[in-house]
Amino acid sequence: MRDQATVRSRELGEGLRLVMERAGLNGRAAAMRLGWSDSKVSRLLTGLRGGSEVDVSAFLAVCGVKGKERQRLMGLCREQHTPGWFQQHGSRLPQQVRTLVDHENKASSIRVFQHTLIPGLLQTGEYARALFREAGRIPHSEIDDRVAARLARKNLFSRDHPPTFVFFVHEFVFRLPVGGAEVMSDQLHELLRMSVRPNLTLRVVPAEIGAHAATSGHFTLMEFADFKPVVYLDSETSSLFLEQPEEILAYKEILAALGETALSERQSRDLIAGMATELYADRDGHDRLAEK
């Protein structure tokens, strides 16, 4: 997957070098016109720096590139940030999921509230498989591809410069026995492993507080280095990307309120660890009964 992205970056770099030369420019002249350093242009042209859409668009404008050639190079720019699984499975995924993945891959910060299920980016393969199977909405022949696609989204965590993540998850989510005790036990242990990552915050919204700021439903707020923030909302048949400043502000206020009422990171880990231990004991007990 990393290799495919590298190929796209290098192909883009070669294309940009060609249009620069056609415009009668060299790297230094292009850098001066753009107000960039020489090294920034060099990294862009060698494929070592996968330039943002804003950077590539500016570079093409300086070189006077228009029409189909501009569309082709901008397409390469977008593809370089798209992991290989997306190219492989994209035709089987709903359009709203493909759009979400595109946003996730460009985000510098991802903040999530979830009140019904483990957030997709944190799901284990068996938990995701159980969701698709038990919901009964996905054809059996597509489940393996859907699970592989969901797991591949976790590549975000292993990037050289990953986004920062904040997950607020309601306590009820951990008590919904998706896939049974064994699946849930493994899922909770995976959350504990993920929760110690330096760029990831996981906090539980406890049931005992009753109503809270996010009772209207789950959402994802993504922020970017080169674009305006976006809030993603989804349902069974549709999805919505909110971009208006007042909409973004409303969800930032919800996240701030959750920050005041949710358990601390340590308290959250303790709660999840306790439930994981209970599930493991239940699973072990069922295994002993089965042996008898």
Sequence and secondary structure as in RCSB ss.txt:
>XXXX:A:sequence
MRDQATVRSRELGEGLRLVMERAGLNGRAAAMRLGWSDSKVSRLLTGLRGGSEVDVSAFLAVCGVKGKERQRLMG
LCREQHTPGWFQQHGSRLPQQVRTLVDHENKASSIRVFQHTLIPGLLQTGEYARALFREAGRIPHSEIDDRVAAR
LARKNLFSRDHPPTFVFFVHEFVFRLPVGGAEVMSDQLHELLRMSVRPNLTLRVVPAEIGAHAATSGHFTLMEFA
DFKPVVYLDSETSSLFLEQPEEILAYKEILAALGETALSERQSRDLIAGMATELYADRDGHDRLAEK
>XXXX:A:secstr
 HHHHHHHHHHHHHHHHHHHHHTT  HHHHHHHHT  HHHHHHHHHTSS   HHHHHHHHHHTT  HHHHHHHHH
HHHHHTS HHHHHHGGGS HHHHHHHHHHHHEEEEEEEESSS  GGG  HHHHHHHHHHHT S HHHHHHHHHHH
HHGGGGGGSSS  EEEEEEEHHHHHS TT HHHHHHHHHHHHHHTTSTTEEEEEE GGG S TTTT  EEEEEES
SS  EEEEE SS EEEE  HHHHHHHHHHHHHHHHHS  HHHHHHHHHHHHHHHHHHHHHHHHHHH 
